[in-house]
């Protein structure tokens, strides 16, 4: 189920990041929050797939070639931070479901 959801979300993310029209945010810095949240969800869904780490960088870079879009290092940083936090949350949630301990306690 998670794999199908991840593929669907990947398609949505590619579409949202590479379409020419850009929605505006009514608050200052709102686009950074949107970038963070988009990639937070990706990190949660794909926490165990290392190849997804390239996506926050590649999608921002590809915006150079989309009319009406522009490349921004700040957006890329928001993407990467969101993805990193999402990976941590996804890993933590999955390890908790399996009963795994986050910290190893050595017994003497």
C-alpha positions in Angstrom: 0.0 0.0 0.0 2.8 2.4 0.9 4.6 1.7 -2.4 1.5 2.7 -4.4 1.0 5.8 -2.3 4.6 6.7 -2.8 4.4 6.3 -6.6 1.2 8.4 -6.7 2.8 11.1 -4.5 5.9 11.1 -6.7 3.8 11.8 -9.8 2.0 14.6 -8.0 5.3 16.1 -6.8 6.8 16.0 -10.2 3.7 17.6 -11.7 3.5 20.3 -9.0 7.1 21.2 -9.3 7.4 21.3 -13.1 4.2 23.0 -14.2 4.6 26.5 -15.5 1.9 28.1 -13.3 3.1 29.0 -9.8 0.5 29.6 -7.1 1.3 32.6 -4.9 1.4 32.5 -1.2 -0.5 35.2 0.9 2.2 35.1 3.6 5.9 36.0 3.3 8.0 32.8 3.0 5.0 30.7 2.4 6.5 29.0 -0.6 9.4 27.7 1.6 6.8 26.2 4.0 5.1 24.6 1.0 8.4 23.2 -0.2 9.2 21.9 3.3 5.8 20.2 3.6 5.9 18.7 0.1 9.2 17.0 0.8 8.4 16.1 4.4 5.6 13.9 3.1 8.0 12.4 0.5 10.5 11.6 3.2 7.8 9.9 5.4 6.6 7.8 2.5 10.0 6.9 1.1 12.2 6.9 4.2 13.8 3.6 3.2 14.7 4.6 -0.4 18.0 6.4 -0.5 17.7 7.3 -4.2 14.9 9.7 -3.4 17.4 12.0 -1.8 18.3 13.3 -5.3 14.7 14.4 -6.0 14.6 17.6 -3.9 17.7 18.8 -5.8 16.8 17.6 -9.3 13.3 19.0 -9.2 14.5 22.4 -8.2 17.3 22.4 -10.8 14.8 21.3 -13.5 12.7 24.5 -12.8 15.4 26.4 -14.7 14.0 24.9 -17.9 10.3 25.5 -17.1 8.8 28.9 -18.3 7.5 30.9 -15.4 9.5 29.0 -12.8 12.9 29.9 -11.3 15.7 28.1 -9.5 16.2 29.0 -5.8 18.8 27.7 -3.4 16.5 28.6 -0.5 13.8 26.4 -2.0 16.3 23.6 -2.4 17.3 23.9 1.2 13.7 23.8 2.3 13.2 20.7 0.1 16.2 19.0 1.7 15.3 19.9 5.2 11.7 18.7 4.7 12.9 15.5 3.2 15.4 14.8 6.0 12.9 15.5 8.7 10.4 13.2 6.9 13.0 10.4 6.7 13.6 10.7 10.4 9.8 10.7 11.2 9.2 7.7 8.8 12.0 5.7 10.3 11.0 6.5 13.8 7.3 5.6 13.1 8.2 2.3 11.4 10.7 1.3 14.1 8.1 2.0 16.8 5.6 -0.3 15.0 8.1 -3.1 15.0 8.9 -2.7 18.6 12.5 -1.8 17.9 14.3 0.4 20.4 15.7 3.6 19.1 18.6 3.4 21.6 20.6 0.3 22.1 20.9 -0.5 25.8 23.7 -2.9 26.6 23.0 -5.4 29.4 25.9 -6.5 31.6 
